[in-house]
Amino acid sequence: MSTKTLVVRFGSLKMIGEYKQAGGIKAGCGSKLVARTHRGTELVDLLTTTCSNSGCGKSISRSEMLEYIENSGGKNYPFHTNGRVLRIATTDDLGRMDSLRSRIDEQIRTSRSLVEEHHLAMKIVDVEPILGEELLTFYYLSEDRIDFRSLVTALASKYSTRIEM
């Protein structure tokens, strides 16, 4: 018996989603899966509500999950259901993600240089690629609100993808 939906965690911010699955996916706790999330095609971690391995760090009961969501802002918690688990991640998927992550240092350096060019009072602290490369998320620190539209345009032009700050 396979479940119709799977609960997954994804992204640097550890977002949670409960997505329908493509069918026939039988994966264990902590498995890496490929899912279509609201951001694009991503590598996600399977969380499970039915783990026979007691003490497994990836196992979470549905009531624990709902309590976590309630304690994290309730209805305002970004719990995502608009997505689909496509497949169990292959070694190619994992290798591709490693390759994307290997570019992060260069992307941070390039974005910091563009921040200087645009005379913005902000510091880029991290970059998060996703598997499908539809989106590149730049995380930054700033004392004040920043109008970074010109920076986003420059980054989108440089990396030929959608940029989020």
N, C-alpha and C positions, 0 to 999 in steps of 0.2 A: 504494500500500500504506500503510495507516495502522496505527499501533501500537495495541495493546490497552491499554497503560498509559502514563501520562505522569508524569514526575517534575516536581514543582512545589515552589516555596518560598513560604512564607506567614507572615504575622504579624510583629510587632516583633522576635520572637526568632529570626526566619529559620528556622522549622521546615521540615523536608523531608518530603514525602509522595510515595508512588508510588501513583497511583490509576487504577482502570479509568476509561475515558472513555465518554461517552454514545454515541459512534459517529460516524464521519465528521469528527472534528475534525482539521483539517490546519492547524497553527499553526507559526510559526517561532520561533526563539530569542527568549526574552525577552517573548513575547506575554503579554498579560494575559488570564487565563481566569477563569471563575467555577467554583468547586468546592464540593462539600459536604465539609467536613472534620469532624474530631471535635468542633470547636467550633461549627459551623454553616455557613451559606453565606458564602463568602469570596472576595475577589479574590485571585488567586494569580499568581505569575510562573512561566512554563514554563521549566524547565531542560531541556537536551537533551543526549543522548549522541551525536547524529548531526548535527553542524552542519558544513555545507560551507564556511562563512565562517571560515577559520582565524583564530585570535586573538580570536574572539568571546568576550566576558566571560561569556556565559550558557552556553557550551558546557562540558560536563564529561563525562569518560568514566566508564563504569560502575565501572572499577577505581579512578579518582580518588574517586568518590563513596563507594565502600566503604572506601577508605583514610581518607577524611575521617571517616566514621562510626566506624571503628575507633579513630582518634586522638581522637575526641570522647567516648569512653566505651564504645565497642563495643556490646554487647548492651543497655547502659543508655541508649544514645543514643535520643532520642525520634523514631524514624523511623516515620512513620505510613503505614498501608496501608488503613485503614478509612475510605474516602471515595470520591468519584466526581467526575471533571471533567464539568461539565454543558454548558459552551459557551464559545466565545470571548466575552470581555467586550465588551459593546456600549457605545456612547457614553453611553447612559442609565445603565449600570452604573458607568462611570467618573465621571459627573456626580453620581450618588447617593453614591459613596464620597467625592468631594470635599466634598459637602454634610455628610456625617457627620463628616469630619475638621475642617470649619469650626466644629463645636460643641465641639471638644476643650478650648479655652481656658476656655470657660464651665463645662464639666464639671469641669475641674481646680479652678477657683475654688469651685464649689459643693461639691465633695467636701472641699476643704480647710476650708471653713466647717463642714461636718458633722463633720470630725475634731475641730475645736475644740469644737463643741457636745458631743461625746461624750468630751471630755477624753482623747484618745488621743495617745501620744507617737510620732507617725509623721508623715511628710511625703509627700503624694501628689506624684509626679514626672511621671506621664504617664497618659494614658488611650488605650486602643486599641479603637475600634469595629470591628465586622465588617459586611460588606455586608448580610447578612440581618437584622441587628439582634437576633439571638437572644442575644447576649452582649456585655457591656461589661467590658473588663479594665482594672483600675486597678493601676498600678505604684507602689510606695511604698518609702520608706527608713525604717528604724527600728533603733535600737541594740539593742532587746530584742524578744522575742516579744510579740506584741500579740493580745489577744482583741478582734477587730474584728467580731464577729458582729452587734452592734447597728448598726454602721456599714453593713455589707452589707445588712441589712434596710432601713435608711433609704435607701440608694442604689437598691435594687431597687424600693422604693416610689416613689421620685422618677422613675426612668427606665423603670419597667415592663418590665424585662428581667432576665435572669440576670446576676449580677455575679460576677466572679472577682477575687481580689486576688493 
